[in-house]
């Protein structure tokens, strides 16, 4: 079976998808031809047709060129290396060549667009239009099935699973393993939110430093470190702690984008999937948990205010 592979991701460009498709082309037992973007580091290969640009968009010129190369090769089937953007040309190739085509999904190329309205519908239509849909993991296969309502063929990642060690069974080792794998998602969420939080803290401290009682304290000749500690930081502490506590509580609710990128089974993606599936019981349960976390955070803040601000007293 003569296979035509159309992709924007092909060696020597680095990346997991590129290496997967390169290995697929090398291991394919029959004749194969690859349509890939331009790459100055690529070695000449009669099995590969390179485009004029480093990334191919499904324009009319690119579409005409792909059809010309496909007719010259006369494939029995066409495979697109990813759902977007070139797979949108699938129906035209099927009409021009009279052969079926499939689309290969890897993971983030489906989960990221499916999290955004508009892109979700576009990717779903592209995958539904294909004659067959492939996925390199069972998780991705499940996502594509839910997205399209069509069957998906699981082809595997093409790696030796015996090379990977299973996680520890339990105890402190299991907990440390979870912390290790959660480090990148946590760092990403902190980096994204730290800038805005630091700017707001700076604004609150500067506003407090300009209050009249701080000016009076300086006029009395009090040491600067005493003024900063008792007159500025202690007064500014309640709103700073409030923003920090509520931010931590919100982070426990999950972040859909971060969880999708790192394939982390968090509450944010669970909530999103429950809404899409109209699963009322899960939606109500998560809403109750979020509300409970917020109430608990407010209760802790009310206690902390007694220690942070001497002006606050509950009678």
ABEGO torsion letter per residue (X at the ends): XBBBBBBABBOABBEAAAAAAAAAAAABABBBBBBBBBBAABBBBAABBBBABABBBBBAAAAAAAAAAAAAAGBABBBBABAOAAAAAAAAAAAAAGBBBBBBBAGAAAAAAAABBGAAAAAAAAAAABABBBBABAAAAAAAAAAAGBBBBBAEAGBBAAABBBBBABEAAAAAAAAAAAAAAAAAAAAAAAAAAAAAAAAAAAAAAABAAAAAAAAAGBBAAAAAAAAAAAAAAAAAAAAAAAAAAAAAAEBAAAAAAAGBBBAAAAAAAAAAAGBAAAAAAAAAAAAAAAAAAAAAAAAAAAAABAABBBX
